[in-house]
Amino acid sequence: MPIFEFRCLKCGEVFEKLFLSSDEKVELICPKCSSDDLERVLSRSNYVMSAGPSGKQPKLTEKTCGPGNKCFTLDIPGPTKD
């Protein structure tokens, strides 16, 4: 039963969500402001960066975050808010 962390892009709240299975469909909303504009964040724990049973690899994306600044987003395979 994996626990994933999410950050609300509207208010900045970080919260955890427990999934009973990897294919579970859940409605993800911020517990603080009820927004559904969320991103998954990497928990502060040990994480193995390899393909799982689905064969999907984590993906690191570089973005520009203002003049002369770069940001990175790590997309981790797993449940989504579809």
Summary of the structure (lengths in Angstrom):
residues: 82
radius of gyration: 13.9
end to end distance: 19.3
largest distance: 42.5
contacts: 158
relative contact order: 0.25
helix: 0%
strand: 33%
